[in-house]
């Protein structure tokens, strides 16, 4: 029985729908938009002219292994807390791609992969999207351009006027007041989100913004996969004043209020209705280290519009490669199998990319 189907779980959601449409153009009739609601899946698929098909699937229920017999690739667009679904896919020889940003769960998958015999299994690719995802690929490129990297800083700017899915808004609000671990000179240290601000220059078009620590999973992943002693990721918004207000509210104790369900829901709803700002996003990666015997800095700057669409484009590009090419079995993060160069052709059609290398004394 041939495995030729692609199942996108959360395929009628904000990002999943774009992934389905992209893959449906490449593989019409072989792509399934899956989720708990068959009605929503069918409604979405009616607009896809038969190129995408509906599938009812609840990842919180036991996985029917027979469903995977014809499935070559699963694209996961939903957050999970249980390893059962991933385990079922990869052990079955079905490739697995995850666009979620839940660092704790991605670490669980990574640890599972390191403890499991994967020789006859499928390939799982984690950290796929904008952040993590493109941030990892830019970091990988900066790492390649230096002989030794001692410190990596990642800065992410999101547009408040962009169309953000509810899950993304919930994740952002829930992490405004969290603490988490990062690597600092090869030591684990605990930091708090929306603290330790830095002024970042995103170039002449976007200007300078204040960015603050935020728990994107790329900073934990890259410290391991690229063996970099110090890695940090910071977040800002296109409206610099709004970022600074949020950091200020954090410093005076807004977190106590966000723990109240009604306040949390009201905040999420307010973010969803927010109409100020625009849909631009940017990623800046700064890597410090050595090139030969010289101290050097690599700066990678990528900016464009509609971060949700960019997340979907990255996921679709990785999905097509997994579907058509052979990769090592087991669990990998995006930068371990892919390079920026592999994405560069289509990426530069959708966004602006510049890379600078500066050596001391030059």
C-alpha positions as CSV (number, residue, x, y, z in Angstrom):
1,X,0.0,0.0,0.0
2,X,1.6,3.3,-1.1
3,X,2.0,6.2,1.4
4,X,1.2,9.3,-0.6
5,X,-1.1,11.4,1.5
6,X,-0.3,14.6,3.5
7,X,-2.4,15.3,6.6
8,X,-2.3,18.9,7.9
9,X,-3.6,18.8,11.5
10,X,-5.2,22.2,12.3
11,X,-5.5,22.5,8.5
12,X,-8.5,24.8,8.5
13,X,-6.9,27.2,11.1
14,X,-5.2,30.5,10.4
15,X,-1.8,29.1,9.3
16,X,-2.8,25.6,8.5
17,X,-5.2,26.7,5.8
18,X,-2.4,28.5,3.9
19,X,-0.2,25.4,4.2
20,X,-3.1,23.3,2.8
21,X,-3.7,25.6,-0.1
22,X,0.1,25.7,-0.9
23,X,0.5,21.9,-0.8
24,X,-2.8,21.4,-2.5
25,X,-1.5,23.2,-5.6
26,X,1.5,20.9,-5.6
27,X,-0.2,17.7,-4.8
28,X,-3.9,18.0,-5.6
29,X,-6.2,15.4,-4.1
30,X,-3.4,14.1,-1.7
31,X,-3.7,16.8,0.9
32,X,-6.1,16.5,3.9
33,X,-7.2,19.4,6.2
34,X,-7.7,17.6,9.5
35,X,-9.1,18.7,12.8
36,X,-11.8,17.9,15.4
37,X,-14.6,19.6,13.4
38,X,-15.5,17.8,10.2
39,X,-17.9,20.6,9.5
40,X,-15.2,23.2,9.5
41,X,-12.9,21.0,7.5
42,X,-15.5,20.4,4.9
43,X,-16.4,24.2,4.7
44,X,-12.7,25.0,4.1
45,X,-12.2,22.3,1.5
46,X,-15.2,23.4,-0.5
47,X,-13.2,26.6,-1.3
48,X,-10.2,24.5,-2.4
49,X,-11.9,23.0,-5.5
50,X,-11.1,19.4,-4.6
51,X,-7.4,20.0,-4.2
52,X,-7.7,19.6,-0.4
53,X,-9.9,17.0,1.2
54,X,-11.5,17.1,4.7
55,X,-10.6,14.7,7.5
56,X,-11.9,14.5,11.1
57,X,-9.1,13.8,13.5
58,X,-8.8,14.5,17.3
59,X,-5.1,14.3,18.4
60,X,-6.3,13.9,22.0
61,X,-7.9,10.6,21.3
62,X,-5.9,7.3,20.7
63,X,-4.3,7.2,17.3
64,X,-5.8,4.8,14.8
65,X,-2.6,3.3,13.2
66,X,-4.5,2.1,10.2
67,X,-5.1,5.8,9.3
68,X,-1.4,6.3,8.8
69,X,-0.9,3.4,6.4
70,X,-1.4,5.7,3.4
71,X,0.0,8.9,5.1
72,X,3.5,9.9,4.1
73,X,3.7,13.2,6.0
74,X,1.9,14.8,8.9
75,X,2.1,18.6,9.4
76,X,1.2,19.5,12.9
77,X,-0.2,23.1,13.4
78,X,-1.6,22.5,17.0
79,X,0.1,22.6,20.4
80,X,0.4,19.2,22.2
81,X,1.3,18.0,25.6
82,X,1.4,14.3,24.9
83,X,4.0,12.3,22.9
84,X,1.6,9.6,21.8
85,X,0.7,11.1,18.5
86,X,4.3,11.9,17.5
87,X,5.4,8.5,18.6
88,X,2.7,6.8,16.5
89,X,3.6,8.8,13.4
90,X,7.4,8.4,13.4
91,X,7.3,4.7,14.4
92,X,4.9,4.0,11.6
93,X,7.4,5.5,9.1
94,X,5.3,8.6,8.6
95,X,7.3,11.8,8.4
96,X,6.3,14.5,10.9
97,X,6.7,18.3,10.7
98,X,5.9,20.5,13.7
99,X,5.3,24.3,13.4
100,X,4.5,24.8,17.1
101,X,6.6,27.1,19.3
102,X,6.2,25.2,22.6
103,X,9.8,24.8,23.7
104,X,9.0,22.4,26.5
105,X,7.2,20.0,24.1
106,X,9.8,20.3,21.4
107,X,12.4,19.3,23.9
108,X,10.3,16.3,24.9
109,X,10.3,15.2,21.2
110,X,14.0,15.8,20.9
111,X,14.7,13.7,24.0
112,X,12.4,11.0,22.8
113,X,14.3,10.9,19.5
114,X,17.6,10.5,21.3
115,X,16.4,7.6,23.3
116,X,14.6,5.7,20.6
117,X,15.9,3.4,17.8
118,X,15.0,5.3,14.7
119,X,16.6,3.3,11.9
120,X,13.4,2.3,10.2
121,X,11.3,5.2,11.3
122,X,10.1,8.4,9.7
123,X,11.8,11.8,9.8
124,X,10.6,14.4,12.3
125,X,11.5,18.1,11.7
126,X,10.9,20.5,14.5
127,X,11.3,24.3,14.8
128,X,9.6,25.1,11.5
129,X,8.1,28.5,10.8
130,X,9.1,32.1,11.5
131,X,10.4,31.8,15.1
132,X,11.4,29.2,15.6
133,X,12.3,28.4,11.9
134,X,13.7,31.2,9.9
135,X,15.4,32.4,13.1
136,X,17.2,29.1,13.2
137,X,18.2,29.2,9.5
138,X,19.6,32.7,9.9
139,X,21.5,31.7,13.0
140,X,22.8,28.7,11.1
141,X,24.0,31.0,8.3
142,X,25.7,33.4,10.7
143,X,27.4,30.4,12.4
144,X,28.6,29.1,9.0
145,X,30.2,32.5,8.2
146,X,32.3,32.5,11.4
147,X,35.0,30.1,12.5
148,X,33.9,30.4,16.1
149,X,30.8,31.8,17.7
150,X,30.7,33.0,21.3
151,X,27.4,34.8,21.4
152,X,24.2,34.9,19.4
153,X,21.4,37.5,19.7
154,X,18.0,37.0,17.9
155,X,15.6,39.9,17.6
156,X,12.0,39.5,16.4
157,X,9.7,42.3,15.4
158,X,6.0,41.5,14.9
159,X,3.4,43.9,13.4
160,X,0.5,44.7,15.7
161,X,-1.6,45.3,12.6
162,X,-1.0,41.8,11.3
163,X,-3.6,39.0,11.3
164,X,-2.6,36.8,14.2
165,X,-4.3,33.6,14.9
166,X,-5.9,33.1,18.3
167,X,-3.5,30.4,19.4
168,X,-0.5,32.8,18.6
169,X,-2.1,35.6,20.6
170,X,-2.8,33.2,23.6
171,X,0.8,32.0,23.5
172,X,2.1,35.6,23.5
173,X,-0.2,36.8,26.4
174,X,0.5,33.7,28.4
175,X,4.3,34.2,28.1
176,X,4.4,37.9,29.0
177,X,5.0,37.1,32.6
178,X,6.9,33.8,32.5
179,X,10.4,32.8,33.6
180,X,12.6,30.4,31.6
181,X,16.1,29.1,31.2
182,X,18.7,30.3,28.6
183,X,22.4,29.5,28.1
184,X,24.9,32.1,29.3
185,X,28.5,31.1,28.8
186,X,27.6,27.4,28.8
187,X,25.6,27.8,32.1
188,X,21.9,27.6,32.5
189,X,20.5,30.8,33.9
190,X,16.9,31.7,34.6
191,X,15.6,35.0,33.1
192,X,12.2,36.7,32.9
193,X,10.3,37.6,29.8
194,X,9.9,41.3,28.9
195,X,13.0,42.3,30.8
196,X,16.6,43.3,29.9
197,X,15.6,45.5,27.0
198,X,18.0,46.3,24.1
199,X,17.8,48.9,21.4
200,X,17.9,47.2,18.1
201,X,18.5,48.8,14.6
202,X,16.3,47.0,12.1
203,X,17.7,49.2,9.2
204,X,16.6,52.5,7.6
205,X,13.1,51.3,6.7
206,X,12.0,50.0,10.1
207,X,14.3,52.0,12.4
208,X,15.3,51.3,15.9
209,X,13.1,49.4,18.4
210,X,13.3,48.3,22.0
211,X,13.3,44.5,22.3
212,X,12.9,42.4,25.4
213,X,13.6,38.8,26.4
214,X,10.9,36.4,25.3
215,X,10.7,32.6,25.5
216,X,10.9,31.6,21.9
217,X,12.3,28.0,21.7
218,X,15.0,28.8,19.2
219,X,17.3,30.2,21.9
220,X,17.3,26.9,23.8
221,X,17.6,24.8,20.7
222,X,20.4,26.7,19.0
223,X,22.6,26.6,22.1
224,X,22.5,22.8,21.7
225,X,22.4,22.2,18.0
226,X,25.1,24.8,17.1
227,X,27.0,24.6,20.4
228,X,26.9,28.3,21.1
229,X,27.8,29.4,24.7
230,X,25.4,32.3,25.0
231,X,22.1,32.6,23.1
232,X,19.2,35.0,23.6
233,X,15.9,35.9,21.8
234,X,14.1,39.2,22.2
235,X,10.7,40.4,21.0
236,X,9.4,43.8,20.0
237,X,6.4,45.2,18.0
238,X,6.3,47.6,15.1
239,X,4.9,50.3,17.5
240,X,7.9,50.8,19.8
241,X,5.8,52.7,22.3
242,X,3.5,49.7,22.8
243,X,6.4,47.4,23.4
244,X,7.8,49.7,26.1
245,X,4.4,50.1,27.7
246,X,4.0,46.3,28.0
247,X,7.5,46.0,29.5
248,X,6.6,48.8,31.9
249,X,3.3,47.1,32.9
250,X,5.3,43.9,33.6
251,X,7.6,45.8,35.9
252,X,4.8,47.2,38.0
253,X,3.0,43.9,38.5
254,X,0.5,43.4,35.7
255,X,1.3,39.7,35.9
256,X,-0.9,39.2,38.9
257,X,-3.9,40.5,36.9
258,X,-3.2,38.3,33.9
259,X,-3.4,35.2,36.1
260,X,-7.1,36.0,36.5
261,X,-9.1,34.2,33.7
262,X,-11.4,37.1,32.9
263,X,-8.5,39.6,32.6
264,X,-6.5,37.1,30.5
265,X,-9.5,36.6,28.1
266,X,-10.1,40.3,27.9
267,X,-6.4,40.9,27.0
268,X,-6.5,38.2,24.3
269,X,-9.6,39.6,22.8
270,X,-8.1,43.1,22.8
271,X,-5.0,41.9,21.0
272,X,-7.3,40.2,18.4
273,X,-9.2,43.4,17.8
274,X,-6.1,45.7,17.7
275,X,-6.1,47.7,14.4
276,X,-3.1,50.0,14.9
277,X,0.3,49.3,13.4
278,X,0.8,47.3,10.2
279,X,1.6,43.7,9.1
280,X,5.4,44.0,8.8
281,X,7.7,41.6,10.6
282,X,11.5,41.5,10.9
283,X,14.2,39.1,12.2
284,X,17.7,40.3,13.0
285,X,20.4,37.8,14.0
286,X,23.7,39.0,15.4
287,X,26.5,36.5,15.9
288,X,29.8,37.5,17.6
289,X,32.9,35.4,17.5
290,X,36.1,35.0,15.4
291,X,36.9,34.7,11.7
292,X,40.4,33.4,11.5
293,X,42.2,35.3,14.2
294,X,40.0,38.4,14.0
295,X,37.1,39.3,16.1
296,X,34.0,39.5,13.9
297,X,30.3,40.1,13.8
298,X,27.7,38.7,11.4
299,X,24.4,40.5,11.1
300,X,21.5,38.9,9.2
301,X,18.4,41.0,8.6
302,X,15.2,39.7,7.1
303,X,12.0,41.7,6.9
304,X,8.7,41.4,5.0
305,X,4.9,41.4,5.6
306,X,2.4,38.9,7.0
307,X,4.3,36.7,9.4
308,X,1.6,34.1,9.4
309,X,1.9,33.6,5.7
310,X,5.7,33.4,6.0
311,X,5.3,30.7,8.7
312,X,3.1,28.8,6.3
313,X,5.5,29.3,3.3
314,X,8.5,27.9,5.4
315,X,6.4,24.9,6.5
316,X,5.2,24.2,2.9
317,X,8.8,24.4,1.6
318,X,10.0,21.9,4.3
319,X,7.0,19.7,3.7
320,X,7.7,19.5,0.0
321,X,11.3,18.5,0.6
322,X,10.2,15.8,3.1
323,X,7.7,14.5,0.7
324,X,10.0,14.4,-2.3
325,X,13.5,13.8,-0.9
326,X,15.2,11.3,1.4
327,X,16.3,12.5,4.8
328,X,17.9,10.7,7.8
329,X,15.3,9.1,10.1
330,X,14.7,10.4,13.6
331,X,14.2,13.8,15.2
332,X,15.9,16.9,13.9
333,X,15.5,20.7,14.2
334,X,15.2,22.6,10.9
335,X,18.8,23.9,11.0
336,X,20.1,20.4,11.2
337,X,18.7,19.3,7.8
338,X,18.2,22.6,5.9
339,X,20.2,25.7,5.2
340,X,19.2,29.3,4.4
341,X,20.6,28.7,0.9
342,X,18.0,26.0,0.2
343,X,15.2,28.5,1.0
344,X,16.9,31.6,-0.5
345,X,15.4,31.6,-4.0
346,X,11.7,31.8,-2.9
347,X,12.5,33.7,0.3
348,X,14.0,36.7,-1.4
349,X,10.9,36.9,-3.6
350,X,8.7,37.3,-0.5
351,X,11.0,39.3,1.8
352,X,14.2,41.5,2.0
353,X,17.3,39.7,3.1
354,X,20.7,41.3,3.9
355,X,23.8,39.7,5.5
356,X,26.9,41.7,6.7
357,X,30.2,40.4,8.0
358,X,32.4,42.9,9.9
359,X,35.8,42.1,11.1
360,X,37.7,44.1,13.8
361,X,40.1,46.5,12.3
362,X,38.5,46.3,8.8
